[in-house]
Amino acid sequence: MRAAPMNMNDISRLGFVEKLFSFPSIDSTNTFGQHLDSFPATGIFVVVAARQTQGRGQRGNSFFSGEGGLYASIVCPISDITLHFSCNRAISLAIYDAMKARCPGAPLFIKWPNDIFWSHKKLCGILLESTARSSSHLVIGFGINVNTPPDAFPPSLANATSMKMETGKTFDIADLLGTICRLFQQYWSMSGPTAHKRYCRRLYRRGSLVCINGQRGIFEGVNEDGRLSLNTDGGIIAVSSGPMEFVG
């Protein structure tokens, strides 16, 4: 028999969740997490909202945060801020696995560096940021289009989709968040090489010709430090960041 779905209060009772902040609406869960006065010691804080009025994405872009989505941030301690990719990898895998469990046949992929795709459409965005008052904690924000209806997306997001749009089903958002938190904790504690093999197997369009920061090459994969491996005419180079465009 399947366990009853979680609610938001159940999340606060997970042993590794030291605090839960839940809002019907907030400017940005990441902004809230960045300006906390206290931080988790060994576990995590979770910030979740039904809507965001000033959601943020990569490179200062706004992030659509309409009805039916899951908008959350995990605040966690990190021994060395330069190891932030381990958190990026953990949350990417956690979100991927949580959605795959609910949509077993879904063509899901992790698109480097911060997106989850359903086939060729964006389903989720991830944003990692430092905090204002602690150099040893990260804020890991993510927004997932869960029950978002098609008419809720603005015209500029023609390449976006939701779990409901793809399956016709409505999903329990609190239960999804609880699963993501549990899986994040597992992947965060997992050995780097083991987690990285799983991450690389789920990458979007690995082996494709891409252009990033004006440099063309074959997308070979992602190194364990989070840098993209690009096979160019001049040899293999590692790329730390930048928008990846697929050529052809």
N, C-alpha and C positions, 0 to 999 in steps of 0.2 A: 504493500500500500504506500502511495506517495505521501510524503509529509505535507501538512497544510502549508500554504504559501506564507512567507514572512510578511510582517508589516514593519513600518519604520521603527516602532518601539522595539521590535525584536532585534534589530540591527544594533541598538545600543547595548543589548545584552550579550553580544558576541564577546568572548573573553579578551580579545586583542583590541577591541574598540574602546578607547578610554573616554571619548566624548562624542556625542552626536548632536549636530546642530541642524535642525530641519526648518525650512521656511516655505510658505506658499509662494513667495516671490522675493527676489533679492537682486541687487545690481549684478553681482558676479560672485559665485561661490569661491573662485580663486582669490578675488580681492579680499573677501572676508577672511579666508584662510591665511593670507599674507600678513594681516594686521592683528592677529591674535595676540593676547597678552601672555598666554601660557601655551605650552606645547607638549605633545605626548613624550613620555619618557622612553618606553620601549615598544608600545603599540602604535595605534593610529588614532587620529581624530577624523571624523567624517562630516562633511558639510554637504547638504542636499537641498535642492529647491525645485518646486514644480515649474517655475519660470525664472528667467533671468532678463533683466531690463537692459543690461550692458555687458552681455556675454562677450568674452574676448577669445580670439583665435591666434594663430601664428602670425608673427611679424606685424603685430598691432592691428590685425583685421578684426572686425566685429564677428561674433559668432551667433548665428540664428538660434534662438532659444524659445521657440513657440510652444503651443499646447501639445501635450502628449509625449514630451521628451523626458529623458532622465539627465539632470544636470547636477553634477556632484564634484567634490574635491576631496582627496585624501591627503591629510597632512601626516608626514612620517619622518622619523629621525633618519639621518644618513651619516655614516662615519666620515665620508669624504665627499664633498659636493661635486668633485670631478667624476664621481661614479654614478652620476644621475641617470645614465643610460640603463643601469640595472633596474631602476624604478620604471622607466619608460617601457622597457621590455616586459616587466612584470605586469603592469597595468594593461598593456596591449594584449598579452596572452590571456589575462584574466577576462577581459571583455570579450575577446574572440571565443574562448571556451564557454563562457556563460551564454552567449548568443547561440553558439553551435549546439549546446545542449537543448535549447528550446526550438531550434530550427535545424534538425540534423542534416538535411540535404542541402543546406544553404551554401552557395559559392562565396564563402567569406575569405577575405585576405587582409593582411596587415600591409598598409602602404607606408613605406618609410617616408618621413620619420614619425608622423603623428596622426595617422588616419586608419580607420577600419572601413573596408569597402565590401559591399554586396555586389558581386560581379564587378561591373565597372562604375558603380555609383557609390557615393560617399554615404556612409551610415553613421559614422562616429568621428569626432575630432578630439584630440588630446593636447593638453597644454601643461608643461612642467615649468614652474617658476620658483625662485627663491623667496624666502620670507623677509619681511622688513625688520624683524627683531631677533632672528636666530639664524646663524650661519650653518647650523647643523641640522636643519630641517628643510624639506621640500614640500611644495604644494603641487599635487598631481590632479589636475582638473580634466574632466571628460564630459562630453555631451553626446548622448546617443538618441537618435531618432527612433523612438520605440513605437508609440501609438500615434505618431504624427500623421494627420490626414494629408492627402496630396494637395488640397487647396490651401493649406497653411503655409506652404513654402513660397517665398517671393520668387518672381521670375528669374532673378539672378542665380538661383540655386536649382537650375534645371537638372543638374547632375546629382542631386540629393535624393535619397529614398529613406524609407522607414521599415522597420520590421513588420508593421501592420500592412503597409502597402504591398510588401512582397509576399506575405502569407495569407492576408485576409483575417488574421487572428488578432485579438487584443491581449496584451501581455501585462502581467502584474509587475509594476515598476519597482515597488519595494522589494519584492522577491528577487528580481533581477539584480538590484543593488546589493542585497545580502550575499548573493552568489559571487558577485564580482569582488566584494570585500574578502570573502573567504579564499577565493582563488588568488587574489593579489597577495595575501599573506603567505600562501603556499609557494608561489613563484618567487616572491621576494626572499624567501628563506632557502630556495633551491640553489644548488651549485650553479655557478655561472655557465660552464660549458653545457650542462644538461639543458638548462633553460634556453640557451642560445640556439641549440640545435632545433628545438621546437619552434622558436621564433623564425629561424631562417626557412623552415619548411612551409611556413604560412605567408611568405612574402609575396606581394602583388607584382606580377610580371617580371620576375627575376629572369635574367637572360635577354632582356629587351634592350634595344638601342635607345638611349636617353640623352637628354641635354640638361646639364645642371651647372649653373653659374657660368654659362657660355661654353662649357666644355662638353664635347660629345664622347660617348663611349658605351660599352656594354655594361649593363647593371649586373655585376657578378654576385652581389650579396651585400651583407652588412657585417663588419668586423665586430669582435666582442666589445670593443670600446664604443660602439654605436656609429662609427663612421662608415659611410657607404663606400663600397669597393667598386671603382670604375675602371674598366679595361679600355684604355685609349690607345691611339696610334703610338703614343710615346711611352706606353707601358701602363701598369696598373697604379692608380692613384687612390688615395683615401680622401673623401669629401666629408667635412664635418656638418655642413648645413646648406640649405638652399632649396628652392622649389625644383622638383624633378619633373621634367616634361618628357613625355614619351614621343619618340620620333617615328612617324609612320604607323 
